[in-house]
């Protein structure tokens, strides 16, 4: 596997927040320009105000940067091993594959410097893979040797016990000892996204500061002296996560504890806000919502339905308690995805103030520009990651890849799904499935998985299969949702976003038959989508299916059902959610 490029050699699209075009973009999104809040709070000296960031070039590190700046610090990137050794405080966020990260660290001489820095008990915070790399080795594409600072082997979660892998979502911590930065966090959920974990043992028990239960009790955080590392993502854990980072950056500060009415107990069900984003007839980016994918008003002008501005709405949903925010770029810039500067800017601005996971989909595929330059889907996805996305959603391209895989039985390794999951890990790849229900009188009439439906069809049909579509639901394909879900899991998808064209915009509830079919068929998390019209629809889908999350758009945009009302209802129904 080709290792991700080191940050210093990564080419990105620059964007200056003070430029006239940027100011225009802000105004079009209903925002006023003001200096970054890191001008408001500063440490006592120039040296104390700098955090050194070890960015080896994989995954969304922008969110960590934004969180650090949000808390009043400047960020200095590691360019040489000496930058590590000279750091006053070092943060090492890691996303992706263990072997690729170790390859980069060893080739650039960073591994030795990192070990030396930590062994001297210098202030250090590792995040996610930044924790795993401290251990002796990993079984991921291995065994692969790690930094060897903590005894133990990093292994994959066991999905045979019914727990879905990757472990994605907001889970509870069990604090084992004084961890300093986790003070009072045990009452709250924090955000995890990973397929591999380290296990506590007699040999590493002096390191372990907290654990988390997901099938087994795995290591959620470690601490020894000034050295900290966490398996979860504080930069994606909302206010709780920001408080963790604040305690690391200001170890002597007295922080006010907020009283917690309810203690987090286990993995929470997620409530996700989805924003369909496209240009309106004036060329401005807007959030829209269709009824069965029709996003135009039924008026004489036939204008695009506008329900808000993407950055503004995303920020509001974060404040309202959304567990994730998902952007679907339905304009897609089908001829030139990397030319979609407005959508990249939406991600950049959103990630500055929204500290929960961001998913983006639309136009992520291989393409050739007008000059004949070829771009891989991996290059497209990498730019979205660098601009603030945590997960990439793939739709039509995944359908074509699954069809080819089922036809040949061979994993080519060339599909967008395989390319991205190979480098960034399957936890970074969501496959969006858009099926429509096809009723049958006889289940033997098709060669796809059929079900007996709860509600008979228009002519009394008792059976149905779910035909997958591409191009925003406009074209049906010869593959069923069941077959597609099984195939994309094998090809490297880490999560499935399950839509239903028949239910979209109807507000009559999720398609329980479909969601149960797919969530029972795969061992990766499934997000239920399409059809929510009330808080009761969320509790119904969580009670009757194995969905890990439920997503809504229109009812949130129109303020018909507030996110907080959904969560309060779920709590009253005994369903674990993040508050």
Beta strands, then each sheet from edge to edge (+ up, - down):
strand 1: 50-53
strand 2: 74-77
strand 3: 90-94
strand 4: 124-128
strand 5: 135-138
strand 6: 144-145
strand 7: 150-156
strand 8: 167-172
strand 9: 174-175
strand 10: 189-194
strand 11: 196-198
strand 12: 208-213
strand 13: 217-224
strand 14: 227-230
strand 15: 270-279
strand 16: 285-288
strand 17: 324-329
strand 18: 357-361
strand 19: 367-368
strand 20: 374-375
strand 21: 391-394
strand 22: 429-440
strand 23: 451-452
strand 24: 463-470
strand 25: 475-480
strand 26: 495-500
strand 27: 525-528
strand 28: 549-552
sheet 1: 2+ 1+ 3+ 4+ 14+ 13- 12+ 9-
sheet 2: 6+ 5- 7- 11+
sheet 3: 8+ 10-
sheet 4: 16+ 15- 17- 18- 21- 22- 24+ 23-
sheet 5: 16+ 15- 28- 27- 26-
sheet 6: 16+ 15- 17- 18- 21- 22- 24+ 25-
sheet 7: 19+ 20-
end
